[in-house]
Amino acid sequence: MTVEQVKAAANEQISILYQKLQEANLANTFKRLDYLFKIVEGDFDKEMKDKARVEIDHIVFGYPEQNKTEE
C-alpha cells in the first residue's frame, strides 16, 4: 500500500468511528431523557424533580453559554 492509500483507509476508519460515536451519544441522550422523565413523573422529592426538569430543559433547548468576561 502506498502512503496515500494508508491515509485514505485511516480517514475512512476515522469517519466510521466518528459516526458510531455520534450514534452512541444520541442513544445515550435519549436514555438519559427517559430516566429524567421517570424522575419527574415518579415519587421523588421536589428538589430532585426540579433538577431533572432543568436537565431536561438543557438537553432539549441547549445548555446556557457561560458569560465570558473580556480582558
PDB file as gemmi writes it, atoms N, CA and C in Angstrom:
CRYST1    1.000    1.000    1.000  90.00  90.00  90.00 P 1                      
ATOM      1  N   MET A   1       0.834  -1.181   0.000  1.00  0.00           N  
ATOM      2  CA  MET A   1       0.000   0.000   0.000  1.00  0.00           C  
ATOM      3  C   MET A   1       0.884   1.250   0.000  1.00  0.00           C  
ATOM      4  N   THR A   2       0.412   2.223  -0.718  1.00  0.00           N  
ATOM      5  CA  THR A   2       1.138   3.487  -0.725  1.00  0.00           C  
ATOM      6  C   THR A   2       0.732   4.310   0.491  1.00  0.00           C  
ATOM      7  N   VAL A   3       1.472   5.348   0.732  1.00  0.00           N  
ATOM      8  CA  VAL A   3       1.175   6.234   1.851  1.00  0.00           C  
ATOM      9  C   VAL A   3      -0.205   6.855   1.675  1.00  0.00           C  
ATOM     10  N   GLU A   4      -0.534   7.238   0.471  1.00  0.00           N  
ATOM     11  CA  GLU A   4      -1.852   7.833   0.208  1.00  0.00           C  
ATOM     12  C   GLU A   4      -2.975   6.842   0.472  1.00  0.00           C  
ATOM     13  N   GLN A   5      -2.790   5.580   0.111  1.00  0.00           N  
ATOM     14  CA  GLN A   5      -3.810   4.564   0.360  1.00  0.00           C  
ATOM     15  C   GLN A   5      -3.989   4.331   1.859  1.00  0.00           C  
ATOM     16  N   VAL A   6      -2.883   4.336   2.601  1.00  0.00           N  
ATOM     17  CA  VAL A   6      -2.954   4.163   4.051  1.00  0.00           C  
ATOM     18  C   VAL A   6      -3.690   5.342   4.678  1.00  0.00           C  
ATOM     19  N   LYS A   7      -3.387   6.559   4.226  1.00  0.00           N  
ATOM     20  CA  LYS A   7      -4.070   7.746   4.742  1.00  0.00           C  
ATOM     21  C   LYS A   7      -5.562   7.687   4.434  1.00  0.00           C  
ATOM     22  N   ALA A   8      -5.911   7.273   3.224  1.00  0.00           N  
ATOM     23  CA  ALA A   8      -7.312   7.188   2.834  1.00  0.00           C  
ATOM     24  C   ALA A   8      -8.040   6.147   3.683  1.00  0.00           C  
ATOM     25  N   ALA A   9      -7.399   5.004   3.907  1.00  0.00           N  
ATOM     26  CA  ALA A   9      -8.006   3.960   4.729  1.00  0.00           C  
ATOM     27  C   ALA A   9      -8.176   4.439   6.170  1.00  0.00           C  
ATOM     28  N   ALA A  10      -7.188   5.129   6.683  1.00  0.00           N  
ATOM     29  CA  ALA A  10      -7.265   5.653   8.048  1.00  0.00           C  
ATOM     30  C   ALA A  10      -8.384   6.688   8.156  1.00  0.00           C  
ATOM     31  N   ASN A  11      -8.484   7.572   7.190  1.00  0.00           N  
ATOM     32  CA  ASN A  11      -9.543   8.586   7.196  1.00  0.00           C  
ATOM     33  C   ASN A  11     -10.931   7.950   7.124  1.00  0.00           C  
ATOM     34  N   GLU A  12     -11.045   6.880   6.351  1.00  0.00           N  
ATOM     35  CA  GLU A  12     -12.323   6.174   6.257  1.00  0.00           C  
ATOM     36  C   GLU A  12     -12.686   5.556   7.608  1.00  0.00           C  
ATOM     37  N   GLN A  13     -11.706   4.951   8.259  1.00  0.00           N  
ATOM     38  CA  GLN A  13     -11.945   4.358   9.579  1.00  0.00           C  
ATOM     39  C   GLN A  13     -12.318   5.432  10.600  1.00  0.00           C  
ATOM     40  N   ILE A  14     -11.657   6.566  10.528  1.00  0.00           N  
ATOM     41  CA  ILE A  14     -11.971   7.677  11.434  1.00  0.00           C  
ATOM     42  C   ILE A  14     -13.408   8.130  11.223  1.00  0.00           C  
ATOM     43  N   SER A  15     -13.831   8.240   9.990  1.00  0.00           N  
ATOM     44  CA  SER A  15     -15.206   8.647   9.684  1.00  0.00           C  
ATOM     45  C   SER A  15     -16.218   7.647  10.234  1.00  0.00           C  
ATOM     46  N   ILE A  16     -15.933   6.374  10.062  1.00  0.00           N  
ATOM     47  CA  ILE A  16     -16.830   5.332  10.556  1.00  0.00           C  
ATOM     48  C   ILE A  16     -16.918   5.383  12.076  1.00  0.00           C  
ATOM     49  N   LEU A  17     -15.774   5.499  12.736  1.00  0.00           N  
ATOM     50  CA  LEU A  17     -15.757   5.551  14.202  1.00  0.00           C  
ATOM     51  C   LEU A  17     -16.455   6.799  14.723  1.00  0.00           C  
ATOM     52  N   TYR A  18     -16.263   7.926  14.055  1.00  0.00           N  
ATOM     53  CA  TYR A  18     -16.929   9.159  14.475  1.00  0.00           C  
ATOM     54  C   TYR A  18     -18.446   9.022  14.345  1.00  0.00           C  
ATOM     55  N   GLN A  19     -18.908   8.412  13.259  1.00  0.00           N  
ATOM     56  CA  GLN A  19     -20.345   8.205  13.067  1.00  0.00           C  
ATOM     57  C   GLN A  19     -20.899   7.300  14.164  1.00  0.00           C  
ATOM     58  N   LYS A  20     -20.181   6.239  14.509  1.00  0.00           N  
ATOM     59  CA  LYS A  20     -20.636   5.338  15.568  1.00  0.00           C  
ATOM     60  C   LYS A  20     -20.657   6.046  16.920  1.00  0.00           C  
ATOM     61  N   LEU A  21     -19.694   6.914  17.154  1.00  0.00           N  
ATOM     62  CA  LEU A  21     -19.670   7.696  18.387  1.00  0.00           C  
ATOM     63  C   LEU A  21     -20.879   8.619  18.460  1.00  0.00           C  
ATOM     64  N   GLN A  22     -21.204   9.275  17.361  1.00  0.00           N  
ATOM     65  CA  GLN A  22     -22.360  10.162  17.310  1.00  0.00           C  
ATOM     66  C   GLN A  22     -23.653   9.376  17.588  1.00  0.00           C  
ATOM     67  N   GLU A  23     -23.769   8.193  17.002  1.00  0.00           N  
ATOM     68  CA  GLU A  23     -24.951   7.360  17.225  1.00  0.00           C  
ATOM     69  C   GLU A  23     -25.056   6.941  18.690  1.00  0.00           C  
ATOM     70  N   ALA A  24     -23.931   6.579  19.294  1.00  0.00           N  
ATOM     71  CA  ALA A  24     -23.923   6.187  20.705  1.00  0.00           C  
ATOM     72  C   ALA A  24     -24.294   7.373  21.591  1.00  0.00           C  
ATOM     73  N   ASN A  25     -23.777   8.549  21.280  1.00  0.00           N  
ATOM     74  CA  ASN A  25     -24.115   9.745  22.056  1.00  0.00           C  
ATOM     75  C   ASN A  25     -25.606  10.052  21.972  1.00  0.00           C  
ATOM     76  N   LEU A  26     -26.179   9.897  20.793  1.00  0.00           N  
ATOM     77  CA  LEU A  26     -27.608  10.146  20.618  1.00  0.00           C  
ATOM     78  C   LEU A  26     -28.431   9.136  21.419  1.00  0.00           C  
ATOM     79  N   ALA A  27     -28.051   7.868  21.350  1.00  0.00           N  
ATOM     80  CA  ALA A  27     -28.760   6.839  22.113  1.00  0.00           C  
ATOM     81  C   ALA A  27     -28.653   7.110  23.613  1.00  0.00           C  
ATOM     82  N   ASN A  28     -27.482   7.520  24.073  1.00  0.00           N  
ATOM     83  CA  ASN A  28     -27.291   7.840  25.487  1.00  0.00           C  
ATOM     84  C   ASN A  28     -28.141   9.029  25.907  1.00  0.00           C  
ATOM     85  N   THR A  29     -28.244  10.028  25.048  1.00  0.00           N  
ATOM     86  CA  THR A  29     -29.048  11.207  25.365  1.00  0.00           C  
ATOM     87  C   THR A  29     -30.512  10.831  25.530  1.00  0.00           C  
ATOM     88  N   PHE A  30     -31.035  10.002  24.633  1.00  0.00           N  
ATOM     89  CA  PHE A  30     -32.433   9.603  24.741  1.00  0.00           C  
ATOM     90  C   PHE A  30     -32.671   8.733  25.972  1.00  0.00           C  
ATOM     91  N   LYS A  31     -31.722   7.867  26.302  1.00  0.00           N  
ATOM     92  CA  LYS A  31     -31.856   7.038  27.500  1.00  0.00           C  
ATOM     93  C   LYS A  31     -31.833   7.929  28.745  1.00  0.00           C  
ATOM     94  N   ARG A  32     -30.963   8.935  28.755  1.00  0.00           N  
ATOM     95  CA  ARG A  32     -30.903   9.879  29.877  1.00  0.00           C  
ATOM     96  C   ARG A  32     -32.233  10.624  30.020  1.00  0.00           C  
ATOM     97  N   LEU A  33     -32.791  11.060  28.891  1.00  0.00           N  
ATOM     98  CA  LEU A  33     -34.094  11.727  28.930  1.00  0.00           C  
ATOM     99  C   LEU A  33     -35.179  10.809  29.500  1.00  0.00           C  
ATOM    100  N   ASP A  34     -35.147   9.536  29.119  1.00  0.00           N  
ATOM    101  CA  ASP A  34     -36.120   8.583  29.657  1.00  0.00           C  
ATOM    102  C   ASP A  34     -36.055   8.556  31.183  1.00  0.00           C  
ATOM    103  N   TYR A  35     -34.847   8.452  31.721  1.00  0.00           N  
ATOM    104  CA  TYR A  35     -34.696   8.387  33.173  1.00  0.00           C  
ATOM    105  C   TYR A  35     -35.078   9.703  33.839  1.00  0.00           C  
ATOM    106  N   LEU A  36     -34.732  10.810  33.215  1.00  0.00           N  
ATOM    107  CA  LEU A  36     -35.107  12.102  33.791  1.00  0.00           C  
ATOM    108  C   LEU A  36     -36.623  12.273  33.840  1.00  0.00           C  
ATOM    109  N   PHE A  37     -37.324  11.850  32.790  1.00  0.00           N  
ATOM    110  CA  PHE A  37     -38.783  11.932  32.791  1.00  0.00           C  
ATOM    111  C   PHE A  37     -39.378  11.012  33.861  1.00  0.00           C  
ATOM    112  N   LYS A  38     -38.754   9.857  34.082  1.00  0.00           N  
ATOM    113  CA  LYS A  38     -39.240   8.966  35.140  1.00  0.00           C  
ATOM    114  C   LYS A  38     -39.093   9.626  36.506  1.00  0.00           C  
ATOM    115  N   ILE A  39     -38.034  10.386  36.703  1.00  0.00           N  
ATOM    116  CA  ILE A  39     -37.857  11.113  37.963  1.00  0.00           C  
ATOM    117  C   ILE A  39     -38.953  12.159  38.112  1.00  0.00           C  
ATOM    118  N   VAL A  40     -39.198  12.923  37.045  1.00  0.00           N  
ATOM    119  CA  VAL A  40     -40.212  13.980  37.103  1.00  0.00           C  
ATOM    120  C   VAL A  40     -41.593  13.383  37.387  1.00  0.00           C  
ATOM    121  N   GLU A  41     -41.889  12.250  36.789  1.00  0.00           N  
ATOM    122  CA  GLU A  41     -43.203  11.632  36.948  1.00  0.00           C  
ATOM    123  C   GLU A  41     -43.304  10.770  38.204  1.00  0.00           C  
ATOM    124  N   GLY A  42     -42.166  10.427  38.797  1.00  0.00           N  
ATOM    125  CA  GLY A  42     -42.158   9.491  39.910  1.00  0.00           C  
ATOM    126  C   GLY A  42     -42.350  10.134  41.270  1.00  0.00           C  
ATOM    127  N   ASP A  43     -42.151   9.311  42.274  1.00  0.00           N  
ATOM    128  CA  ASP A  43     -42.336   9.723  43.668  1.00  0.00           C  
ATOM    129  C   ASP A  43     -40.986  10.147  44.254  1.00  0.00           C  
ATOM    130  N   PHE A  44     -40.505  11.279  43.795  1.00  0.00           N  
ATOM    131  CA  PHE A  44     -39.238  11.833  44.264  1.00  0.00           C  
ATOM    132  C   PHE A  44     -39.501  13.182  44.917  1.00  0.00           C  
ATOM    133  N   ASP A  45     -38.531  13.649  45.697  1.00  0.00           N  
ATOM    134  CA  ASP A  45     -38.733  14.942  46.359  1.00  0.00           C  
ATOM    135  C   ASP A  45     -38.663  16.086  45.339  1.00  0.00           C  
ATOM    136  N   LYS A  46     -39.171  17.227  45.748  1.00  0.00           N  
ATOM    137  CA  LYS A  46     -39.284  18.390  44.863  1.00  0.00           C  
ATOM    138  C   LYS A  46     -37.930  18.821  44.307  1.00  0.00           C  
ATOM    139  N   GLU A  47     -36.894  18.789  45.137  1.00  0.00           N  
ATOM    140  CA  GLU A  47     -35.561  19.218  44.691  1.00  0.00           C  
ATOM    141  C   GLU A  47     -35.048  18.332  43.555  1.00  0.00           C  
ATOM    142  N   MET A  48     -35.220  17.015  43.713  1.00  0.00           N  
ATOM    143  CA  MET A  48     -34.775  16.072  42.685  1.00  0.00           C  
ATOM    144  C   MET A  48     -35.554  16.300  41.387  1.00  0.00           C  
ATOM    145  N   LYS A  49     -36.865  16.506  41.499  1.00  0.00           N  
ATOM    146  CA  LYS A  49     -37.693  16.745  40.310  1.00  0.00           C  
ATOM    147  C   LYS A  49     -37.293  18.050  39.622  1.00  0.00           C  
ATOM    148  N   ASP A  50     -37.008  19.076  40.416  1.00  0.00           N  
ATOM    149  CA  ASP A  50     -36.589  20.355  39.836  1.00  0.00           C  
ATOM    150  C   ASP A  50     -35.270  20.210  39.083  1.00  0.00           C  
ATOM    151  N   LYS A  51     -34.331  19.474  39.650  1.00  0.00           N  
ATOM    152  CA  LYS A  51     -33.044  19.243  38.972  1.00  0.00           C  
ATOM    153  C   LYS A  51     -33.256  18.479  37.664  1.00  0.00           C  
ATOM    154  N   ALA A  52     -34.135  17.492  37.695  1.00  0.00           N  
ATOM    155  CA  ALA A  52     -34.424  16.715  36.489  1.00  0.00           C  
ATOM    156  C   ALA A  52     -35.065  17.603  35.421  1.00  0.00           C  
ATOM    157  N   ARG A  53     -35.984  18.473  35.828  1.00  0.00           N  
ATOM    158  CA  ARG A  53     -36.623  19.386  34.863  1.00  0.00           C  
ATOM    159  C   ARG A  53     -35.606  20.326  34.216  1.00  0.00           C  
ATOM    160  N   VAL A  54     -34.696  20.833  35.032  1.00  0.00           N  
ATOM    161  CA  VAL A  54     -33.655  21.728  34.495  1.00  0.00           C  
ATOM    162  C   VAL A  54     -32.775  20.972  33.510  1.00  0.00           C  
ATOM    163  N   GLU A  55     -32.403  19.745  33.860  1.00  0.00           N  
ATOM    164  CA  GLU A  55     -31.563  18.939  32.958  1.00  0.00           C  
ATOM    165  C   GLU A  55     -32.290  18.634  31.650  1.00  0.00           C  
ATOM    166  N   ILE A  56     -33.583  18.323  31.731  1.00  0.00           N  
ATOM    167  CA  ILE A  56     -34.383  18.084  30.518  1.00  0.00           C  
ATOM    168  C   ILE A  56     -34.384  19.342  29.656  1.00  0.00           C  
ATOM    169  N   ASP A  57     -34.606  20.474  30.289  1.00  0.00           N  
ATOM    170  CA  ASP A  57     -34.609  21.751  29.568  1.00  0.00           C  
ATOM    171  C   ASP A  57     -33.275  21.980  28.866  1.00  0.00           C  
ATOM    172  N   HIS A  58     -32.184  21.702  29.544  1.00  0.00           N  
ATOM    173  CA  HIS A  58     -30.861  21.898  28.943  1.00  0.00           C  
ATOM    174  C   HIS A  58     -30.617  20.946  27.778  1.00  0.00           C  
ATOM    175  N   ILE A  59     -31.063  19.723  27.921  1.00  0.00           N  
ATOM    176  CA  ILE A  59     -30.868  18.755  26.839  1.00  0.00           C  
ATOM    177  C   ILE A  59     -31.693  19.150  25.612  1.00  0.00           C  
ATOM    178  N   VAL A  60     -32.934  19.533  25.842  1.00  0.00           N  
ATOM    179  CA  VAL A  60     -33.832  19.835  24.724  1.00  0.00           C  
ATOM    180  C   VAL A  60     -33.500  21.173  24.070  1.00  0.00           C  
ATOM    181  N   PHE A  61     -33.229  22.197  24.900  1.00  0.00           N  
ATOM    182  CA  PHE A  61     -33.045  23.539  24.364  1.00  0.00           C  
ATOM    183  C   PHE A  61     -31.604  24.028  24.370  1.00  0.00           C  
ATOM    184  N   GLY A  62     -30.701  23.235  24.868  1.00  0.00           N  
ATOM    185  CA  GLY A  62     -29.287  23.610  24.888  1.00  0.00           C  
ATOM    186  C   GLY A  62     -28.872  24.168  26.230  1.00  0.00           C  
ATOM    187  N   TYR A  63     -27.638  23.931  26.550  1.00  0.00           N  
ATOM    188  CA  TYR A  63     -27.085  24.438  27.804  1.00  0.00           C  
ATOM    189  C   TYR A  63     -26.788  25.920  27.658  1.00  0.00           C  
ATOM    190  N   PRO A  64     -27.021  26.672  28.724  1.00  0.00           N  
ATOM    191  CA  PRO A  64     -26.730  28.121  28.634  1.00  0.00           C  
ATOM    192  C   PRO A  64     -25.235  28.344  28.477  1.00  0.00           C  
ATOM    193  N   GLU A  65     -24.912  29.341  27.699  1.00  0.00           N  
ATOM    194  CA  GLU A  65     -23.499  29.666  27.481  1.00  0.00           C  
ATOM    195  C   GLU A  65     -22.959  30.422  28.682  1.00  0.00           C  
ATOM    196  N   GLN A  66     -21.714  30.125  29.023  1.00  0.00           N  
ATOM    197  CA  GLN A  66     -21.060  30.854  30.102  1.00  0.00           C  
ATOM    198  C   GLN A  66     -20.732  32.247  29.606  1.00  0.00           C  
ATOM    199  N   ASN A  67     -21.008  33.257  30.427  1.00  0.00           N  
ATOM    200  CA  ASN A  67     -20.642  34.629  30.063  1.00  0.00           C  
ATOM    201  C   ASN A  67     -19.138  34.780  30.196  1.00  0.00           C  
ATOM    202  N   LYS A  68     -18.511  35.112  29.111  1.00  0.00           N  
ATOM    203  CA  LYS A  68     -17.063  35.290  29.129  1.00  0.00           C  
ATOM    204  C   LYS A  68     -16.752  36.755  29.387  1.00  0.00           C  
ATOM    205  N   THR A  69     -15.915  36.978  30.344  1.00  0.00           N  
ATOM    206  CA  THR A  69     -15.520  38.353  30.628  1.00  0.00           C  
ATOM    207  C   THR A  69     -14.402  38.736  29.701  1.00  0.00           C  
ATOM    208  N   GLU A  70     -14.530  39.917  29.148  1.00  0.00           N  
ATOM    209  CA  GLU A  70     -13.499  40.406  28.239  1.00  0.00           C  
ATOM    210  C   GLU A  70     -12.347  40.977  29.043  1.00  0.00           C  
ATOM    211  N   GLU A  71     -11.160  40.614  28.642  1.00  0.00           N  
ATOM    212  CA  GLU A  71      -9.964  41.100  29.366  1.00  0.00           C  
ATOM    213  C   GLU A  71      -9.358  42.273  28.666  1.00  0.00           C  
TER     214      GLU A  71                                                      
END                                                                             
